[in-house]
Amino acid sequence: MATSKQSQKRIRTNEKARIANKAVRGAMKTAVKQAVGAPDAKQGKEALALAMKKLDKASKAGVIHKNAAARRKSRLARRLNALPSK
């Protein structure tokens, strides 16, 4: 158990950050899944824009590394280009 006041405060702040990061990560994953599950290119384009925005925000917040965000965005874009256009 933490004994000093500073270590107790770090435990509290770390818990707040963990919860905030969890929310950002969940929103990011949901947006990515919606983009992946898009039935056609039109809906995929809208979902892709939202997913890229969420990935950028997660990267900026430090939830994921900037290169990881770039890699995921690239893979999503390739998937969208492979979808049939209607």
PDB file of N, CA, C and O in Angstrom:
ATOM      1  N   MET A   1       0.847  -1.185   0.000  1.00  0.00           N
ATOM      2  CA  MET A   1       0.000   0.000   0.000  1.00  0.00           C
ATOM      3  C   MET A   1       0.886   1.240   0.000  1.00  0.00           C
ATOM      4  O   MET A   1       1.959   1.246   0.604  1.00  0.00           O
ATOM      5  N   ALA A   2       0.438   2.275  -0.671  1.00  0.00           N
ATOM      6  CA  ALA A   2       1.178   3.526  -0.740  1.00  0.00           C
ATOM      7  C   ALA A   2       1.186   4.197   0.629  1.00  0.00           C
ATOM      8  O   ALA A   2       0.175   4.241   1.330  1.00  0.00           O
ATOM      9  N   THR A   3       2.358   4.718   0.987  1.00  0.00           N
ATOM     10  CA  THR A   3       2.464   5.334   2.304  1.00  0.00           C
ATOM     11  C   THR A   3       2.545   6.853   2.234  1.00  0.00           C
ATOM     12  O   THR A   3       1.949   7.542   3.061  1.00  0.00           O
ATOM     13  N   SER A   4       3.270   7.378   1.262  1.00  0.00           N
ATOM     14  CA  SER A   4       3.411   8.834   1.194  1.00  0.00           C
ATOM     15  C   SER A   4       2.190   9.472   0.532  1.00  0.00           C
ATOM     16  O   SER A   4       1.450   8.814  -0.199  1.00  0.00           O
ATOM     17  N   LYS A   5       1.995  10.752   0.797  1.00  0.00           N
ATOM     18  CA  LYS A   5       0.871  11.471   0.199  1.00  0.00           C
ATOM     19  C   LYS A   5       1.010  11.516  -1.319  1.00  0.00           C
ATOM     20  O   LYS A   5       0.029  11.386  -2.051  1.00  0.00           O
ATOM     21  N   GLN A   6       2.244  11.703  -1.777  1.00  0.00           N
ATOM     22  CA  GLN A   6       2.467  11.797  -3.221  1.00  0.00           C
ATOM     23  C   GLN A   6       2.144  10.478  -3.924  1.00  0.00           C
ATOM     24  O   GLN A   6       1.559  10.480  -5.007  1.00  0.00           O
ATOM     25  N   SER A   7       2.520   9.360  -3.316  1.00  0.00           N
ATOM     26  CA  SER A   7       2.224   8.071  -3.945  1.00  0.00           C
ATOM     27  C   SER A   7       0.721   7.789  -3.937  1.00  0.00           C
ATOM     28  O   SER A   7       0.204   7.165  -4.864  1.00  0.00           O
ATOM     29  N   GLN A   8       0.027   8.237  -2.910  1.00  0.00           N
ATOM     30  CA  GLN A   8      -1.428   8.083  -2.878  1.00  0.00           C
ATOM     31  C   GLN A   8      -2.080   8.931  -3.975  1.00  0.00           C
ATOM     32  O   GLN A   8      -3.039   8.505  -4.618  1.00  0.00           O
ATOM     33  N   LYS A   9      -1.546  10.131  -4.173  1.00  0.00           N
ATOM     34  CA  LYS A   9      -2.073  11.002  -5.222  1.00  0.00           C
ATOM     35  C   LYS A   9      -1.806  10.399  -6.600  1.00  0.00           C
ATOM     36  O   LYS A   9      -2.666  10.467  -7.479  1.00  0.00           O
ATOM     37  N   ARG A  10      -0.623   9.809  -6.801  1.00  0.00           N
ATOM     38  CA  ARG A  10      -0.305   9.184  -8.086  1.00  0.00           C
ATOM     39  C   ARG A  10      -1.270   8.041  -8.383  1.00  0.00           C
ATOM     40  O   ARG A  10      -1.667   7.842  -9.532  1.00  0.00           O
ATOM     41  N   ILE A  11      -1.643   7.299  -7.362  1.00  0.00           N
ATOM     42  CA  ILE A  11      -2.605   6.208  -7.554  1.00  0.00           C
ATOM     43  C   ILE A  11      -3.948   6.773  -8.024  1.00  0.00           C
ATOM     44  O   ILE A  11      -4.578   6.228  -8.931  1.00  0.00           O
ATOM     45  N   ARG A  12      -4.377   7.868  -7.398  1.00  0.00           N
ATOM     46  CA  ARG A  12      -5.649   8.485  -7.795  1.00  0.00           C
ATOM     47  C   ARG A  12      -5.581   9.020  -9.222  1.00  0.00           C
ATOM     48  O   ARG A  12      -6.490   8.774 -10.015  1.00  0.00           O
ATOM     49  N   THR A  13      -4.522   9.745  -9.562  1.00  0.00           N
ATOM     50  CA  THR A  13      -4.426  10.331 -10.904  1.00  0.00           C
ATOM     51  C   THR A  13      -4.254   9.257 -11.972  1.00  0.00           C
ATOM     52  O   THR A  13      -4.792   9.382 -13.072  1.00  0.00           O
ATOM     53  N   ASN A  14      -3.506   8.203 -11.651  1.00  0.00           N
ATOM     54  CA  ASN A  14      -3.335   7.113 -12.613  1.00  0.00           C
ATOM     55  C   ASN A  14      -4.668   6.428 -12.908  1.00  0.00           C
ATOM     56  O   ASN A  14      -4.927   6.033 -14.045  1.00  0.00           O
ATOM     57  N   GLU A  15      -5.498   6.288 -11.904  1.00  0.00           N
ATOM     58  CA  GLU A  15      -6.805   5.664 -12.090  1.00  0.00           C
ATOM     59  C   GLU A  15      -7.694   6.536 -12.979  1.00  0.00           C
ATOM     60  O   GLU A  15      -8.402   6.021 -13.844  1.00  0.00           O
ATOM     61  N   LYS A  16      -7.658   7.856 -12.767  1.00  0.00           N
ATOM     62  CA  LYS A  16      -8.431   8.765 -13.620  1.00  0.00           C
ATOM     63  C   LYS A  16      -7.965   8.683 -15.063  1.00  0.00           C
ATOM     64  O   LYS A  16      -8.779   8.650 -15.986  1.00  0.00           O
ATOM     65  N   ALA A  17      -6.650   8.651 -15.256  1.00  0.00           N
ATOM     66  CA  ALA A  17      -6.095   8.563 -16.612  1.00  0.00           C
ATOM     67  C   ALA A  17      -6.457   7.238 -17.261  1.00  0.00           C
ATOM     68  O   ALA A  17      -6.753   7.197 -18.456  1.00  0.00           O
ATOM     69  N   ARG A  18      -6.440   6.157 -16.495  1.00  0.00           N
ATOM     70  CA  ARG A  18      -6.782   4.828 -17.030  1.00  0.00           C
ATOM     71  C   ARG A  18      -8.217   4.807 -17.536  1.00  0.00           C
ATOM     72  O   ARG A  18      -8.500   4.259 -18.602  1.00  0.00           O
ATOM     73  N   ILE A  19      -9.113   5.402 -16.772  1.00  0.00           N
ATOM     74  CA  ILE A  19     -10.523   5.427 -17.168  1.00  0.00           C
ATOM     75  C   ILE A  19     -10.713   6.293 -18.424  1.00  0.00           C
ATOM     76  O   ILE A  19     -11.467   5.927 -19.325  1.00  0.00           O
ATOM     77  N   ALA A  20     -10.028   7.440 -18.475  1.00  0.00           N
ATOM     78  CA  ALA A  20     -10.132   8.311 -19.643  1.00  0.00           C
ATOM     79  C   ALA A  20      -9.554   7.624 -20.881  1.00  0.00           C
ATOM     80  O   ALA A  20     -10.137   7.698 -21.963  1.00  0.00           O
ATOM     81  N   ASN A  21      -8.420   6.961 -20.725  1.00  0.00           N
ATOM     82  CA  ASN A  21      -7.797   6.256 -21.850  1.00  0.00           C
ATOM     83  C   ASN A  21      -8.677   5.116 -22.337  1.00  0.00           C
ATOM     84  O   ASN A  21      -8.749   4.847 -23.536  1.00  0.00           O
ATOM     85  N   LYS A  22      -9.340   4.453 -21.411  1.00  0.00           N
ATOM     86  CA  LYS A  22     -10.234   3.350 -21.761  1.00  0.00           C
ATOM     87  C   LYS A  22     -11.389   3.853 -22.624  1.00  0.00           C
ATOM     88  O   LYS A  22     -11.790   3.185 -23.577  1.00  0.00           O
ATOM     89  N   ALA A  23     -11.921   5.025 -22.293  1.00  0.00           N
ATOM     90  CA  ALA A  23     -13.017   5.602 -23.069  1.00  0.00           C
ATOM     91  C   ALA A  23     -12.561   5.957 -24.483  1.00  0.00           C
ATOM     92  O   ALA A  23     -13.272   5.700 -25.453  1.00  0.00           O
ATOM     93  N   VAL A  24     -11.385   6.542 -24.591  1.00  0.00           N
ATOM     94  CA  VAL A  24     -10.843   6.920 -25.905  1.00  0.00           C
ATOM     95  C   VAL A  24     -10.580   5.670 -26.737  1.00  0.00           C
ATOM     96  O   VAL A  24     -10.906   5.625 -27.923  1.00  0.00           O
ATOM     97  N   ARG A  25      -9.990   4.657 -26.111  1.00  0.00           N
ATOM     98  CA  ARG A  25      -9.672   3.408 -26.810  1.00  0.00           C
ATOM     99  C   ARG A  25     -10.952   2.710 -27.278  1.00  0.00           C
ATOM    100  O   ARG A  25     -10.996   2.168 -28.383  1.00  0.00           O
ATOM    101  N   GLY A  26     -11.984   2.722 -26.445  1.00  0.00           N
ATOM    102  CA  GLY A  26     -13.245   2.090 -26.818  1.00  0.00           C
ATOM    103  C   GLY A  26     -13.911   2.791 -27.983  1.00  0.00           C
ATOM    104  O   GLY A  26     -14.416   2.136 -28.894  1.00  0.00           O
ATOM    105  N   ALA A  27     -13.919   4.114 -27.968  1.00  0.00           N
ATOM    106  CA  ALA A  27     -14.515   4.878 -29.068  1.00  0.00           C
ATOM    107  C   ALA A  27     -13.744   4.638 -30.363  1.00  0.00           C
ATOM    108  O   ALA A  27     -14.334   4.541 -31.439  1.00  0.00           O
ATOM    109  N   MET A  28     -12.426   4.544 -30.250  1.00  0.00           N
ATOM    110  CA  MET A  28     -11.581   4.302 -31.417  1.00  0.00           C
ATOM    111  C   MET A  28     -11.892   2.930 -32.014  1.00  0.00           C
ATOM    112  O   MET A  28     -12.075   2.798 -33.224  1.00  0.00           O
ATOM    113  N   LYS A  29     -11.948   1.916 -31.159  1.00  0.00           N
ATOM    114  CA  LYS A  29     -12.199   0.554 -31.643  1.00  0.00           C
ATOM    115  C   LYS A  29     -13.580   0.432 -32.279  1.00  0.00           C
ATOM    116  O   LYS A  29     -13.739  -0.251 -33.290  1.00  0.00           O
ATOM    117  N   THR A  30     -14.576   1.091 -31.692  1.00  0.00           N
ATOM    118  CA  THR A  30     -15.929   1.055 -32.239  1.00  0.00           C
ATOM    119  C   THR A  30     -15.968   1.680 -33.626  1.00  0.00           C
ATOM    120  O   THR A  30     -16.587   1.134 -34.539  1.00  0.00           O
ATOM    121  N   ALA A  31     -15.307   2.828 -33.787  1.00  0.00           N
ATOM    122  CA  ALA A  31     -15.285   3.508 -35.084  1.00  0.00           C
ATOM    123  C   ALA A  31     -14.579   2.659 -36.130  1.00  0.00           C
ATOM    124  O   ALA A  31     -15.007   2.607 -37.283  1.00  0.00           O
ATOM    125  N   VAL A  32     -13.506   1.999 -35.735  1.00  0.00           N
ATOM    126  CA  VAL A  32     -12.763   1.158 -36.674  1.00  0.00           C
ATOM    127  C   VAL A  32     -13.621  -0.032 -37.098  1.00  0.00           C
ATOM    128  O   VAL A  32     -13.641  -0.390 -38.276  1.00  0.00           O
ATOM    129  N   LYS A  33     -14.327  -0.646 -36.155  1.00  0.00           N
ATOM    130  CA  LYS A  33     -15.170  -1.794 -36.487  1.00  0.00           C
ATOM    131  C   LYS A  33     -16.310  -1.392 -37.431  1.00  0.00           C
ATOM    132  O   LYS A  33     -16.675  -2.152 -38.328  1.00  0.00           O
ATOM    133  N   GLN A  34     -16.862  -0.206 -37.225  1.00  0.00           N
ATOM    134  CA  GLN A  34     -17.919   0.259 -38.113  1.00  0.00           C
ATOM    135  C   GLN A  34     -17.389   0.511 -39.512  1.00  0.00           C
ATOM    136  O   GLN A  34     -18.088   0.259 -40.494  1.00  0.00           O
ATOM    137  N   ALA A  35     -16.160   1.005 -39.615  1.00  0.00           N
ATOM    138  CA  ALA A  35     -15.555   1.242 -40.925  1.00  0.00           C
ATOM    139  C   ALA A  35     -15.263  -0.077 -41.630  1.00  0.00           C
ATOM    140  O   ALA A  35     -15.464  -0.205 -42.837  1.00  0.00           O
ATOM    141  N   VAL A  36     -14.788  -1.048 -40.869  1.00  0.00           N
ATOM    142  CA  VAL A  36     -14.475  -2.357 -41.446  1.00  0.00           C
ATOM    143  C   VAL A  36     -15.748  -3.065 -41.907  1.00  0.00           C
ATOM    144  O   VAL A  36     -15.741  -3.754 -42.927  1.00  0.00           O
ATOM    145  N   GLY A  37     -16.813  -2.902 -41.175  1.00  0.00           N
ATOM    146  CA  GLY A  37     -18.063  -3.580 -41.497  1.00  0.00           C
ATOM    147  C   GLY A  37     -18.941  -2.851 -42.492  1.00  0.00           C
ATOM    148  O   GLY A  37     -20.092  -3.241 -42.688  1.00  0.00           O
ATOM    149  N   ALA A  38     -18.440  -1.813 -43.119  1.00  0.00           N
ATOM    150  CA  ALA A  38     -19.246  -1.044 -44.072  1.00  0.00           C
ATOM    151  C   ALA A  38     -19.566  -1.900 -45.302  1.00  0.00           C
ATOM    152  O   ALA A  38     -18.678  -2.550 -45.855  1.00  0.00           O
ATOM    153  N   PRO A  39     -20.827  -1.899 -45.727  1.00  0.00           N
ATOM    154  CA  PRO A  39     -21.216  -2.763 -46.850  1.00  0.00           C
ATOM    155  C   PRO A  39     -20.760  -2.257 -48.221  1.00  0.00           C
ATOM    156  O   PRO A  39     -20.474  -3.056 -49.113  1.00  0.00           O
ATOM    157  N   ASP A  40     -20.692  -0.944 -48.390  1.00  0.00           N
ATOM    158  CA  ASP A  40     -20.255  -0.420 -49.690  1.00  0.00           C
ATOM    159  C   ASP A  40     -19.336   0.783 -49.497  1.00  0.00           C
ATOM    160  O   ASP A  40     -19.120   1.236 -48.373  1.00  0.00           O
ATOM    161  N   ALA A  41     -18.802   1.290 -50.597  1.00  0.00           N
ATOM    162  CA  ALA A  41     -17.789   2.345 -50.543  1.00  0.00           C
ATOM    163  C   ALA A  41     -18.348   3.661 -50.010  1.00  0.00           C
ATOM    164  O   ALA A  41     -17.639   4.401 -49.328  1.00  0.00           O
ATOM    165  N   LYS A  42     -19.609   3.961 -50.310  1.00  0.00           N
ATOM    166  CA  LYS A  42     -20.179   5.240 -49.871  1.00  0.00           C
ATOM    167  C   LYS A  42     -20.256   5.305 -48.344  1.00  0.00           C
ATOM    168  O   LYS A  42     -19.792   6.268 -47.733  1.00  0.00           O
ATOM    169  N   GLN A  43     -20.850   4.267 -47.733  1.00  0.00           N
ATOM    170  CA  GLN A  43     -20.930   4.238 -46.276  1.00  0.00           C
ATOM    171  C   GLN A  43     -19.552   4.059 -45.667  1.00  0.00           C
ATOM    172  O   GLN A  43     -19.273   4.561 -44.578  1.00  0.00           O
ATOM    173  N   GLY A  44     -18.696   3.343 -46.372  1.00  0.00           N
ATOM    174  CA  GLY A  44     -17.336   3.118 -45.890  1.00  0.00           C
ATOM    175  C   GLY A  44     -16.540   4.403 -45.810  1.00  0.00           C
ATOM    176  O   GLY A  44     -15.741   4.589 -44.892  1.00  0.00           O
ATOM    177  N   LYS A  45     -16.757   5.290 -46.768  1.00  0.00           N
ATOM    178  CA  LYS A  45     -16.021   6.555 -46.787  1.00  0.00           C
ATOM    179  C   LYS A  45     -16.367   7.410 -45.572  1.00  0.00           C
ATOM    180  O   LYS A  45     -15.489   8.024 -44.965  1.00  0.00           O
ATOM    181  N   GLU A  46     -17.651   7.446 -45.224  1.00  0.00           N
ATOM    182  CA  GLU A  46     -18.080   8.219 -44.057  1.00  0.00           C
ATOM    183  C   GLU A  46     -17.540   7.602 -42.766  1.00  0.00           C
ATOM    184  O   GLU A  46     -17.065   8.306 -41.875  1.00  0.00           O
ATOM    185  N   ALA A  47     -17.623   6.271 -42.685  1.00  0.00           N
ATOM    186  CA  ALA A  47     -17.125   5.579 -41.494  1.00  0.00           C
ATOM    187  C   ALA A  47     -15.617   5.699 -41.387  1.00  0.00           C
ATOM    188  O   ALA A  47     -15.074   5.798 -40.287  1.00  0.00           O
ATOM    189  N   LEU A  48     -14.938   5.691 -42.528  1.00  0.00           N
ATOM    190  CA  LEU A  48     -13.477   5.822 -42.544  1.00  0.00           C
ATOM    191  C   LEU A  48     -13.051   7.188 -42.015  1.00  0.00           C
ATOM    192  O   LEU A  48     -12.090   7.286 -41.252  1.00  0.00           O
ATOM    193  N   ALA A  49     -13.758   8.234 -42.415  1.00  0.00           N
ATOM    194  CA  ALA A  49     -13.421   9.578 -41.944  1.00  0.00           C
ATOM    195  C   ALA A  49     -13.546   9.665 -40.424  1.00  0.00           C
ATOM    196  O   ALA A  49     -12.689  10.243 -39.755  1.00  0.00           O
ATOM    197  N   LEU A  50     -14.610   9.091 -39.889  1.00  0.00           N
ATOM    198  CA  LEU A  50     -14.805   9.105 -38.440  1.00  0.00           C
ATOM    199  C   LEU A  50     -13.740   8.271 -37.735  1.00  0.00           C
ATOM    200  O   LEU A  50     -13.212   8.675 -36.699  1.00  0.00           O
ATOM    201  N   ALA A  51     -13.427   7.107 -38.298  1.00  0.00           N
ATOM    202  CA  ALA A  51     -12.417   6.231 -37.689  1.00  0.00           C
ATOM    203  C   ALA A  51     -11.043   6.911 -37.688  1.00  0.00           C
ATOM    204  O   ALA A  51     -10.308   6.821 -36.705  1.00  0.00           O
ATOM    205  N   MET A  52     -10.703   7.580 -38.769  1.00  0.00           N
ATOM    206  CA  MET A  52      -9.408   8.277 -38.841  1.00  0.00           C
ATOM    207  C   MET A  52      -9.343   9.405 -37.816  1.00  0.00           C
ATOM    208  O   MET A  52      -8.302   9.642 -37.203  1.00  0.00           O
ATOM    209  N   LYS A  53     -10.461  10.093 -37.640  1.00  0.00           N
ATOM    210  CA  LYS A  53     -10.520  11.162 -36.645  1.00  0.00           C
ATOM    211  C   LYS A  53     -10.295  10.594 -35.246  1.00  0.00           C
ATOM    212  O   LYS A  53      -9.537  11.156 -34.456  1.00  0.00           O
ATOM    213  N   LYS A  54     -10.955   9.482 -34.945  1.00  0.00           N
ATOM    214  CA  LYS A  54     -10.797   8.857 -33.630  1.00  0.00           C
ATOM    215  C   LYS A  54      -9.374   8.345 -33.429  1.00  0.00           C
ATOM    216  O   LYS A  54      -8.828   8.460 -32.332  1.00  0.00           O
ATOM    217  N   LEU A  55      -8.770   7.783 -34.473  1.00  0.00           N
ATOM    218  CA  LEU A  55      -7.388   7.310 -34.382  1.00  0.00           C
ATOM    219  C   LEU A  55      -6.429   8.470 -34.126  1.00  0.00           C
ATOM    220  O   LEU A  55      -5.511   8.358 -33.313  1.00  0.00           O
ATOM    221  N   ASP A  56      -6.647   9.582 -34.824  1.00  0.00           N
ATOM    222  CA  ASP A  56      -5.788  10.753 -34.619  1.00  0.00           C
ATOM    223  C   ASP A  56      -5.921  11.297 -33.200  1.00  0.00           C
ATOM    224  O   ASP A  56      -4.929  11.676 -32.577  1.00  0.00           O
ATOM    225  N   LYS A  57      -7.150  11.332 -32.693  1.00  0.00           N
ATOM    226  CA  LYS A  57      -7.354  11.831 -31.331  1.00  0.00           C
ATOM    227  C   LYS A  57      -6.710  10.914 -30.297  1.00  0.00           C
ATOM    228  O   LYS A  57      -6.133  11.387 -29.318  1.00  0.00           O
ATOM    229  N   ALA A  58      -6.808   9.606 -30.513  1.00  0.00           N
ATOM    230  CA  ALA A  58      -6.186   8.652 -29.598  1.00  0.00           C
ATOM    231  C   ALA A  58      -4.671   8.801 -29.627  1.00  0.00           C
ATOM    232  O   ALA A  58      -4.005   8.704 -28.596  1.00  0.00           O
ATOM    233  N   SER A  59      -4.136   9.037 -30.819  1.00  0.00           N
ATOM    234  CA  SER A  59      -2.696   9.230 -30.959  1.00  0.00           C
ATOM    235  C   SER A  59      -2.248  10.511 -30.268  1.00  0.00           C
ATOM    236  O   SER A  59      -1.229  10.535 -29.578  1.00  0.00           O
ATOM    237  N   LYS A  60      -3.016  11.565 -30.461  1.00  0.00           N
ATOM    238  CA  LYS A  60      -2.677  12.854 -29.861  1.00  0.00           C
ATOM    239  C   LYS A  60      -2.744  12.790 -28.335  1.00  0.00           C
ATOM    240  O   LYS A  60      -1.958  13.440 -27.646  1.00  0.00           O
ATOM    241  N   ALA A  61      -3.692  11.998 -27.812  1.00  0.00           N
ATOM    242  CA  ALA A  61      -3.839  11.863 -26.369  1.00  0.00           C
ATOM    243  C   ALA A  61      -2.811  10.924 -25.762  1.00  0.00           C
ATOM    244  O   ALA A  61      -2.696  10.838 -24.540  1.00  0.00           O
ATOM    245  N   GLY A  62      -2.062  10.216 -26.603  1.00  0.00           N
ATOM    246  CA  GLY A  62      -1.041   9.305 -26.107  1.00  0.00           C
ATOM    247  C   GLY A  62      -1.573   7.929 -25.765  1.00  0.00           C
ATOM    248  O   GLY A  62      -0.887   7.142 -25.113  1.00  0.00           O
ATOM    249  N   VAL A  63      -2.791   7.631 -26.197  1.00  0.00           N
ATOM    250  CA  VAL A  63      -3.371   6.322 -25.923  1.00  0.00           C
ATOM    251  C   VAL A  63      -2.697   5.261 -26.787  1.00  0.00           C
ATOM    252  O   VAL A  63      -2.418   4.157 -26.322  1.00  0.00           O
ATOM    253  N   ILE A  64      -2.437   5.608 -28.059  1.00  0.00           N
ATOM    254  CA  ILE A  64      -1.664   4.735 -28.932  1.00  0.00           C
ATOM    255  C   ILE A  64      -0.538   5.563 -29.548  1.00  0.00           C
ATOM    256  O   ILE A  64      -0.604   6.792 -29.573  1.00  0.00           O
ATOM    257  N   HIS A  65       0.479   4.891 -30.036  1.00  0.00           N
ATOM    258  CA  HIS A  65       1.627   5.564 -30.635  1.00  0.00           C
ATOM    259  C   HIS A  65       1.228   6.149 -31.979  1.00  0.00           C
ATOM    260  O   HIS A  65       0.341   5.617 -32.646  1.00  0.00           O
ATOM    261  N   LYS A  66       1.872   7.235 -32.385  1.00  0.00           N
ATOM    262  CA  LYS A  66       1.502   7.893 -33.641  1.00  0.00           C
ATOM    263  C   LYS A  66       1.734   6.991 -34.844  1.00  0.00           C
ATOM    264  O   LYS A  66       0.978   7.048 -35.814  1.00  0.00           O
ATOM    265  N   ASN A  67       2.766   6.162 -34.795  1.00  0.00           N
ATOM    266  CA  ASN A  67       3.010   5.244 -35.910  1.00  0.00           C
ATOM    267  C   ASN A  67       1.965   4.135 -35.950  1.00  0.00           C
ATOM    268  O   ASN A  67       1.604   3.663 -37.027  1.00  0.00           O
ATOM    269  N   ALA A  68       1.483   3.723 -34.800  1.00  0.00           N
ATOM    270  CA  ALA A  68       0.418   2.715 -34.745  1.00  0.00           C
ATOM    271  C   ALA A  68      -0.857   3.292 -35.354  1.00  0.00           C
ATOM    272  O   ALA A  68      -1.574   2.599 -36.075  1.00  0.00           O
ATOM    273  N   ALA A  69      -1.135   4.551 -35.066  1.00  0.00           N
ATOM    274  CA  ALA A  69      -2.315   5.206 -35.647  1.00  0.00           C
ATOM    275  C   ALA A  69      -2.167   5.301 -37.159  1.00  0.00           C
ATOM    276  O   ALA A  69      -3.122   5.044 -37.892  1.00  0.00           O
ATOM    277  N   ALA A  70      -0.995   5.663 -37.626  1.00  0.00           N
ATOM    278  CA  ALA A  70      -0.751   5.779 -39.064  1.00  0.00           C
ATOM    279  C   ALA A  70      -0.908   4.422 -39.747  1.00  0.00           C
ATOM    280  O   ALA A  70      -1.483   4.331 -40.831  1.00  0.00           O
ATOM    281  N   ARG A  71      -0.401   3.383 -39.117  1.00  0.00           N
ATOM    282  CA  ARG A  71      -0.509   2.034 -39.676  1.00  0.00           C
ATOM    283  C   ARG A  71      -1.969   1.595 -39.772  1.00  0.00           C
ATOM    284  O   ARG A  71      -2.389   1.039 -40.786  1.00  0.00           O
ATOM    285  N   ARG A  72      -2.731   1.846 -38.724  1.00  0.00           N
ATOM    286  CA  ARG A  72      -4.142   1.458 -38.723  1.00  0.00           C
ATOM    287  C   ARG A  72      -4.930   2.240 -39.765  1.00  0.00           C
ATOM    288  O   ARG A  72      -5.798   1.682 -40.438  1.00  0.00           O
ATOM    289  N   LYS A  73      -4.632   3.527 -39.899  1.00  0.00           N
ATOM    290  CA  LYS A  73      -5.304   4.348 -40.902  1.00  0.00           C
ATOM    291  C   LYS A  73      -4.999   3.849 -42.306  1.00  0.00           C
ATOM    292  O   LYS A  73      -5.880   3.807 -43.165  1.00  0.00           O
ATOM    293  N   SER A  74      -3.756   3.473 -42.533  1.00  0.00           N
ATOM    294  CA  SER A  74      -3.356   2.964 -43.840  1.00  0.00           C
ATOM    295  C   SER A  74      -4.092   1.674 -44.171  1.00  0.00           C
ATOM    296  O   SER A  74      -4.575   1.499 -45.290  1.00  0.00           O
ATOM    297  N   ARG A  75      -4.177   0.777 -43.207  1.00  0.00           N
ATOM    298  CA  ARG A  75      -4.861  -0.494 -43.424  1.00  0.00           C
ATOM    299  C   ARG A  75      -6.356  -0.293 -43.672  1.00  0.00           C
ATOM    300  O   ARG A  75      -6.960  -0.984 -44.492  1.00  0.00           O
ATOM    301  N   LEU A  76      -6.942   0.664 -42.951  1.00  0.00           N
ATOM    302  CA  LEU A  76      -8.362   0.957 -43.163  1.00  0.00           C
ATOM    303  C   LEU A  76      -8.600   1.511 -44.564  1.00  0.00           C
ATOM    304  O   LEU A  76      -9.563   1.137 -45.234  1.00  0.00           O
ATOM    305  N   ALA A  77      -7.728   2.393 -44.994  1.00  0.00           N
ATOM    306  CA  ALA A  77      -7.881   2.990 -46.323  1.00  0.00           C
ATOM    307  C   ALA A  77      -7.761   1.923 -47.411  1.00  0.00           C
ATOM    308  O   ALA A  77      -8.499   1.949 -48.397  1.00  0.00           O
ATOM    309  N   ARG A  78      -6.829   0.987 -47.229  1.00  0.00           N
ATOM    310  CA  ARG A  78      -6.686  -0.096 -48.213  1.00  0.00           C
ATOM    311  C   ARG A  78      -7.945  -0.961 -48.246  1.00  0.00           C
ATOM    312  O   ARG A  78      -8.382  -1.377 -49.319  1.00  0.00           O
ATOM    313  N   ARG A  79      -8.526  -1.232 -47.086  1.00  0.00           N
ATOM    314  CA  ARG A  79      -9.760  -2.022 -47.045  1.00  0.00           C
ATOM    315  C   ARG A  79     -10.896  -1.296 -47.746  1.00  0.00           C
ATOM    316  O   ARG A  79     -11.690  -1.912 -48.458  1.00  0.00           O
ATOM    317  N   LEU A  80     -10.974   0.022 -47.542  1.00  0.00           N
ATOM    318  CA  LEU A  80     -12.039   0.795 -48.171  1.00  0.00           C
ATOM    319  C   LEU A  80     -11.886   0.762 -49.682  1.00  0.00           C
ATOM    320  O   LEU A  80     -12.878   0.634 -50.399  1.00  0.00           O
ATOM    321  N   ASN A  81     -10.674   0.873 -50.171  1.00  0.00           N
ATOM    322  CA  ASN A  81     -10.451   0.853 -51.621  1.00  0.00           C
ATOM    323  C   ASN A  81     -10.795  -0.500 -52.238  1.00  0.00           C
ATOM    324  O   ASN A  81     -11.072  -0.584 -53.434  1.00  0.00           O
ATOM    325  N   ALA A  82     -10.777  -1.550 -51.435  1.00  0.00           N
ATOM    326  CA  ALA A  82     -11.099  -2.881 -51.945  1.00  0.00           C
ATOM    327  C   ALA A  82     -12.606  -3.133 -51.975  1.00  0.00           C
ATOM    328  O   ALA A  82     -13.057  -4.101 -52.587  1.00  0.00           O
ATOM    329  N   LEU A  83     -13.391  -2.268 -51.318  1.00  0.00           N
ATOM    330  CA  LEU A  83     -14.848  -2.451 -51.292  1.00  0.00           C
ATOM    331  C   LEU A  83     -15.451  -2.172 -52.662  1.00  0.00           C
ATOM    332  O   LEU A  83     -14.931  -1.355 -53.421  1.00  0.00           O
ATOM    333  N   PRO A  84     -16.553  -2.857 -52.976  1.00  0.00           N
ATOM    334  CA  PRO A  84     -17.216  -2.575 -54.268  1.00  0.00           C
ATOM    335  C   PRO A  84     -17.899  -1.211 -54.212  1.00  0.00           C
ATOM    336  O   PRO A  84     -18.530  -0.861 -53.214  1.00  0.00           O
ATOM    337  N   SER A  85     -17.769  -0.462 -55.276  1.00  0.00           N
ATOM    338  CA  SER A  85     -18.419   0.860 -55.326  1.00  0.00           C
ATOM    339  C   SER A  85     -19.781   0.720 -55.996  1.00  0.00           C
ATOM    340  O   SER A  85     -19.909   0.146 -57.078  1.00  0.00           O
ATOM    341  N   LYS A  86     -20.802   1.268 -55.315  1.00  0.00           N
ATOM    342  CA  LYS A  86     -22.179   1.180 -55.856  1.00  0.00           C
ATOM    343  C   LYS A  86     -22.693   2.549 -56.173  1.00  0.00           C
ATOM    344  O   LYS A  86     -23.825   2.693 -56.636  1.00  0.00           O
TER     345      LYS A  86
END
